[in-house]
Amino acid sequence: MPNTSTEAGMSLIEQVIIRLLNLFLSYEQINTLFNDPRTVAVIIGGLIALSSAVLGSFLLLRGLALTTDAISHTVLLGIVVAFLVMVGLLGMEADLSSPLLIIGAAGAGVLTVLLTELIERSGLVKEDAALGLAFPFLFAIAILLIARFADNVHLDQDSVMVGEIGMASANANSYCFANCDPITITPDDPRAKITRECVNCLSEGISPRHPNAIFEAVCANCGTYTAGQIIAQASRGNPLVAPEDNPQLVFIPKSLGVMSLLMLITLAFVGLVYKELKLATFDADLAKAFGFRPALLHYLLMVLTSLVAVGAFDAVGSILVVAFFIIPPATAYLLTNRLWLMLALSPLIGVISVFTGYEFAKGNFLGLIDMSAVMRWLNSTFGLNLHTTWDSSISASIVLMMFFFLLMTWLFSPKFGVVALMIQRRNQQRQFAEQVVLEHIYHHQHTEAESTELCAATLHEHLKWSKRRMMWCIARLRALHYITLQAGQVALTERGEQRVRQFNRDVLGLSIISDTTTIVT
């Protein structure tokens, strides 16, 4: 039974998820789905990626990427305080998946923002320095509290760093949907197993084989059994009911319910205040002038960031969760300058990274490279002694795949990639060189200096270019039918003159008065 109304709410959400899945899958198929560590890791990782990427897009555009890093650290303080209150003061069971931890995390996130702004408003340090002062202080307090009061529980520094998304399927709640009533077996029940028990062997220190041993009949399996205990007995080969009468239990990972709820809250928040968020992100003063409340939106965004960070805490760790907030939005930012498209691409990139990252953790890089084979090749080629079985952290592998996609996008983005910018810069240099030659020809043709200024053999000297560069430029202009080459002299074609006039008018703002004279309009 849930201990609090918060846990009761989460229980309801998990049951709703099961009911929705039951529209398409049987209960047995749902159990099979959620018992597969790979499937559960990909689903939960996808939910984390979707929620964090949507929020991260706004944080990135607001220049708050470092704030995300700070919050991902300081939510640990909120988790620790809530955990200690839950266990020490309220006497509740130690459960890192408890929704109560979300409250502590949200409070820690807001505390981080408030403390940072308080330090910044003092005027003594700038915003980045204020953030650098606030979050190490709060994070250090959290680590000390863990070491002092929670050293013997799962809440340790290792899970803080990398999480345990591969074990998410093992941390599950169960719900019964059929044959849920407990059963009671009495000695006269046909299912009772009657055995004999020596009643004086222990007191008299004799063996059951001793002639003086006294036996009486006892029921070995009498008692009341809950639905879970009935299933457990059946799994041990001691069925208490017929197979068709077994309780129908469905197991659902705890993180799945939490992240599903956070994803819905995130999407609802962004959907309801999308226009306000958009305006406040790009022009907070204008948003305030229109009657919006950018400060309130800012704090709500920070609270949601804290909630998603703690939801991802047990899966990917509070350190690596920074990558989920920043890398997919940064990758999408390199692909588009439209906000709605960025909000669509960043979750997609995050989900793809989760799927490929899980495979990479098992040694399969994009279905192309077997990492174990790579390790064996390195050993044989360089005489190394590396492990030949590739088995790495799942959450770290997901982050590496995110960075791989970011790197590929940074290099090959059609608009903003390094290669595209190099090609664009090269084209601009080529077009500039061509225009310089065309302008030179245009301003010297039909003049007394035409014979010397437009001689193809010496044209490079007038522009102080290399001869090779000039020959290449002339060849291209001839191929485009902008110039002609006759008797060693270059001249503009009609098409070439039209290009010069259009360039002077559209780019330089010049109006043509005559073939050889221009004035500024």
PyMOL commands that set and color helices and strands:
alter all, ss='L'
color gray80, all
select helices_A, chain A and resi 5-22+27-34+37-61+65-89+100-121+127-149+157-162+165-170+201-204+227-235+243-245+254-272+274-282+284-289+294-311+313-333+339-361+371-382+394-412+418-444+450-453+459-463+467-479+494-506
alter helices_A, ss='H'
color red, helices_A
select strands_A, chain A and resi 172-176+183-185+194-198+215-219+223-225+249-253+364-365+369-370+483-486+489-492+510-512+518-520
alter strands_A, ss='S'
color yellow, strands_A
deselect
rebuild
show_as cartoon
